[in-house]
Amino acid sequence: MNDCIFCKIIDGSIPSRKVYEDDKILAFYDLEPQAPVHVLVVPKLHIACADEITEDNVDYIAHIFAKIPAIAQSLGLENGYRIVNNCGEHGCQSVKHLHFHILGGTQLAGRMV
């Protein structure tokens, strides 16, 4: 996607503070953190949102969830963390590239909304 900010971060044309990277995913610090630790994990394959997960691309999502525990540990989140995904307009998805927020570093609120 030529106009996708996350695709541009993935290809290196927009800089980011990388936390983790391999052939399928990239994890980087959010520019507008909502917690002391706020990292985004994105698949390197452009998938617009959770509604576009299919049998053909689900291995990227499985890989993200297989790597999140190690990413969280590398961030010092030994007391727990929250994983959030927003999907579509009503879900407040701001970038139309599937991504998961890892939030932690403090006691988070018990309610999500």
N, C-alpha and C positions, 0 to 999 in steps of 0.2 A: 504494500500500500504506500503510494508516494506521499500522502499527506498525513500519515499516522506518526504521531510524535514518538510512540514506543518503538515502532519499526526504525525510526531514525536513531533512537538511542541504541537499539540493537546493532545497527550497522555502523555505529560510531560517528555519524555525522552530527549528533548532539551529544555532548559529554554527560557523563553521569558518575556518581560515586558508587562503583561496583562493589558488591558484597560477595557475589558468587557468579560464576559463568561456566557453562559447558556447551556442548553442541546443540542442546535442546532448549535451554532456559537461561535467563539472565535475572539476577536479583540486584537491586540497587536502592539507595536511600530515596525516600519520597521528598520532594522539594517543599512540601507543606505538611510537615509531620503533625499527626494527631496524638502522638504518644512519644515518650522519650526515645523509644526505638520504633521506627516506622519504615519498613522496607517493602518494596513492591517486587513480586516475582512474576515474570511474564514468559510465555512460551515464545521461542524465536520464530515459530510459524504464526503468521497473522491469523488469529481467530477473533472475530469481533466481540463475542460475548458468550456466556455459558449456553445460550440457545443454539450456538453453532458447533457445540461439541458433538462429534460423530464417531462412529467406529473407526473411521480413517485417521482421526487426529487425537483420539482419547489417550494414546500413549504419551503425548506431551503432558497432559494433565496428570496422569499417573506418575510421571517422572517428577513433576513439580511436587506432588505430595510425598513422594519417596525422599526428596531432598530437603523439604522444609525442616524436619527435625535437626539435621546437621547445620543448616543455615541458622536456625534459632539458637542452637548451642554455640555457634561461632560468634553470635551477637551477645552472648552472656545471658540469655533468657532462661535461666535454670529454674525460675519459679513459675513458669507458664507464660503463655502468650495467646493472642487471638488471631485467627485467620479470617479475613473478610473478603467477599467478592460481591460487587455490585453489578447488576445486570439490567440494562435498558434504562429508559428515561425515568420511570417511576422508581427504579432501584438506585437512582442517582449515579449512574455510570458516567463519568466525565470524559474518559478516553475510550474510544471504541476499539479497544484491543484487550482481550481477556487478560485480567491480572488479579493477583491475590495480594492483599495487604497482610503483612505480619506486623502486629502491634504488641508492644510490651515495654518492659523496663520500669513498670510501676503497677500498682493495683488498679486494674481497669474497672470502670463502672459495671455494676451487675446487669443493668438494662442496656439493650442495644439502641433503643429509640426513646 
